[in-house]
Amino acid sequence: MLVCPECAHEWSPAATSAAAGPRVYKDANGNVLEDGDTVTVIKDLKLRGGSGVVKQGAKVKNIRLVDEDHDIDCKIDGLGAMKLKSEYVKKQPR
């Protein structure tokens, strides 16, 4: 098992390499995410290495999807560049 040093998420390397084809990213409600979408954080998220918190309801614009454990790269106003997991966000309608 592999463990993320930032959030302690555990996963099997065999499970991630077994997936075939392009990866589909989904939010907490099962909506498909795409690059450039706007999402809202659905839960307060504590930041590692500091006393900051990403508050529930924070709007994140222009996300970028990456093929890593934390699959959203974004910039949050007041906090800077950050990586989020898609399971803690919900997609905003366009």
Sequence and secondary structure as in RCSB ss.txt:
>XXXX:A:sequence
MLVCPECAHEWSPAATSAAAGPRVYKDANGNVLEDGDTVTVIKDLKLRGGSGVVKQGAKVKNIRLVDEDHDIDCK
IDGLGAMKLKSEYVKKQPR
>XXXX:A:secstr
 EE TTT  EE HHHHHS  SS   B TTS B  TT  EEE S EE TTSS EE TT EE S EE SSSS EEEE
ETTTEEEEE GGGEEE   
